[in-house]
Amino acid sequence: MTFGIKGFVLAAGALVAAPVVWVGCSAGVAKAKDQPSTAAAIAVEPVAAVEQPIARFIRATGTLMAEEQADVAAETAGRVVDAPIERGTPVSLGTVLIRVSPTETDAQLKEAQANAAQIEARLGLAPDAMSFDVDKVPEVQNAKAAYDLALSEFNRIKSLLGDRVVSQSEYDQRQAQMDATRQQYEAAKNAETQQFQSLLAARARVDLARKAFDDTTVRAPFNGLVGQRLVSVGDYVTKGMKVATVVRSNPLRVQLTIPEQFISAVAVGQPVDFEVDAYSGRQFEGKVRYVSPALQADQRALTVEAVVPNPQGELKPGLFATARIEQPKKTAGVLVPTGAVQTSGGTSRVYVVGGDRAEERVVTTGQTVGNLVEIGNGVKAGERVATKHVTELADGSRVQ
């Protein structure tokens, strides 16, 4: 009996104690709900969104090209005897690229000059004389003198025939002699005129021979850099064979493709700025020089070409360019500091401050203007957006 009484007492004690503990826990939870939140407010430095005119840009992609690029070819056949340039050599107009052996062309030039000089001597002309008076040629002068004499004799006999001093046969003889000398005179003039035409042909052959001789030296067609040298000393080249490539890299050209909806906003003279991957973050500038008169039918796009100064040679032909062309008209847009926009997973957000709370807004972004970015929708002009500690905010966060 004693054991039973003690067990009952312990059980009763346990039942009495249990409600006491439960009541204490309930009171603690109720107290926690009644207490105000103690989370610290986040300093956000709110800035009001502003509305202002924005310069709009057409975005395009393209490729940098050399202003000029020439595949220089040999204009006469022969063996290369000199090649003083290498790849990358700066050249100016007329710089020697290669020389071909001039032995054969030199001989041809001398032969042509000798033939021309021979005809000039026969015609009594100076080497540089361009005018021609056939009556001053010695052979023609002799024929003319004979004709003048025969004509004078004929006229004298003709007057005597009227007085019957001379016979009709003598008159006929003098007349035939006069006609023969006149024909000889005309024939001499025709022959010497033909000789002068032969002289012109000989001089043309001299010019061709001189050109062939000059063509043994292949020269740079403009200022630039040697892109390739394709022959070496000892190589035999034929007429038309490419021997070097010369590239002019200052200025460069950037060829851009513009979507058809923007063709009315592009004109010659507009500024262009662009970037290339080789110089990340750097802006290069140019100016539109050419706008294609027709669209590319396969792409429904317009080809635009801009000139780009390249005095230091930093830009290279072939680089891919991402460009912007400023449109002539400005339109209004709502702008906020770039630091106010948080982008994650392709979604952009800002936090609009109202009182002591931050409201999350999903927005679309547009043009960047300095340290401001355009908000397409989600924020109105005058609303204040958080610009500091944006990554710490959430919808409904306390701010100050």
JOKA-V134878 format. One record per backbone hydrogen bond with DSSP energy under -0.5 kcal/mol. CO is the residue of the C=O (numbers start at 1). NH is the residue of the N-H. If there is no record, write none. Layout:
BEGIN
co/nh
CO/NH
CO/NH
END
This chain:
BEGIN
co/nh
1/5
2/6
3/7
4/8
5/9
6/10
7/11
8/12
9/13
10/14
11/15
12/16
13/17
14/18
15/19
16/20
17/21
18/22
19/23
20/24
21/25
22/26
23/27
24/28
25/29
26/30
27/31
28/32
29/33
30/34
31/35
42/400
44/387
44/388
47/385
49/382
50/335
52/333
54/56
54/331
56/327
57/59
58/325
60/323
61/257
62/321
63/255
64/318
65/253
68/248
70/72
70/246
72/243
72/244
74/240
78/237
79/101
80/234
82/99
86/89
89/226
91/224
92/95
95/220
97/85
98/218
99/81
99/82
102/106
103/107
104/108
105/109
106/110
107/111
108/112
109/113
110/114
111/115
112/116
113/117
114/118
115/119
116/120
117/121
118/122
119/123
120/124
120/125
126/129
132/134
133/136
134/137
137/141
138/142
139/143
140/144
141/145
142/146
143/147
144/148
145/149
146/150
147/151
148/152
149/153
150/154
151/155
152/156
153/157
154/158
155/159
156/160
157/161
158/162
159/163
160/165
161/164
167/171
168/172
169/173
170/174
171/175
172/176
173/177
174/178
175/179
176/180
177/181
178/182
179/183
180/184
181/185
182/186
183/187
184/188
185/189
186/190
187/191
188/192
189/193
190/194
191/195
192/196
193/197
194/198
195/199
196/200
197/201
198/202
199/203
200/204
201/205
202/206
203/207
204/208
205/209
206/210
207/211
208/212
209/213
210/214
211/215
213/216
214/217
215/75
216/100
216/218
217/219
218/97
218/98
220/94
224/91
225/227
225/247
226/88
228/245
232/235
235/80
235/237
237/78
238/241
241/74
243/230
243/231
244/72
245/227
245/228
246/70
247/225
247/249
248/67
248/68
251/67
252/308
253/65
253/255
254/256
254/306
255/63
256/258
256/304
257/61
258/302
259/262
260/263
262/265
263/266
267/270
270/288
271/326
272/286
273/324
274/284
275/322
276/279
277/280
279/282
284/274
286/272
287/307
288/269
290/305
294/303
295/297
296/299
296/300
296/301
300/260
301/296
302/258
302/304
303/292
304/256
305/289
305/290
306/254
307/287
308/251
308/252
310/313
316/319
319/64
320/277
321/62
321/323
322/275
323/60
324/273
324/326
325/58
329/56
331/54
333/52
334/375
335/50
336/373
337/340
338/341
340/342
341/343
342/349
344/347
347/344
348/363
349/342
350/352
350/361
351/386
352/354
352/359
354/357
356/399
357/354
358/360
358/396
359/352
361/350
361/363
363/348
364/376
364/377
367/374
369/372
371/338
372/369
373/336
374/366
374/376
375/334
377/364
380/383
383/49
384/353
385/47
389/392
390/393
394/397
397/358
398/42
END
